[in-house]
Amino acid sequence: MLNFFKKAFSDMKESAKAQHEVDKANFAAVKAESKAQWEEAKAMGRPETYQKIMEAERLEKIREANERIADAEARINEAKNK
């Protein structure tokens, strides 16, 4: 019976240590993510960064619109050939 309790408490101790390592790793990950968000927010305050992001979004929208035009033209040609 005494060995049972020794083993049980030993297992609980090891489990607590392992959980502490998991908690430390999660804390470090959250800390790094928070810093990344802060740096991104700080970068958005600079006009040149904001302009680059907006330009990339505009180019993406133009690309999508061109794809939609090509699809529509293909549908038109298909309908004419029927």
C-alpha positions, 0 to 999 in steps of 0.5 A, spaced: 500 500 500 505 504 501 508 503 494 502 504 491 502 511 494 509 513 493 508 511 485 502 515 485 505 521 488 511 520 483 506 520 477 503 526 479 509 530 480 512 528 473 505 529 470 505 536 474 513 537 471 510 535 464 504 540 464 509 546 467 513 545 460 507 545 456 504 551 460 511 555 459 511 553 451 504 556 450 506 562 454 512 563 450 508 562 443 503 567 446 508 572 447 511 571 441 504 572 437 503 578 441 509 581 439 508 580 432 501 583 432 504 589 435 510 589 430 505 589 424 500 594 427 506 599 428 508 597 421 501 599 419 502 606 422 507 607 416 505 610 410 509 606 405 507 599 409 500 601 408 501 603 401 504 597 399 499 593 402 493 596 399 497 596 392 497 588 393 490 588 395 488 592 388 492 588 384 489 581 387 482 584 385 484 586 378 487 579 377 480 576 380 476 581 375 480 579 369 479 571 371 472 572 372 472 576 365 475 570 362 470 565 364 465 570 362 468 570 355 468 563 355 461 562 357 459 567 351 463 563 346 460 556 348 453 559 348 454 562 341 457 555 339 451 551 341 
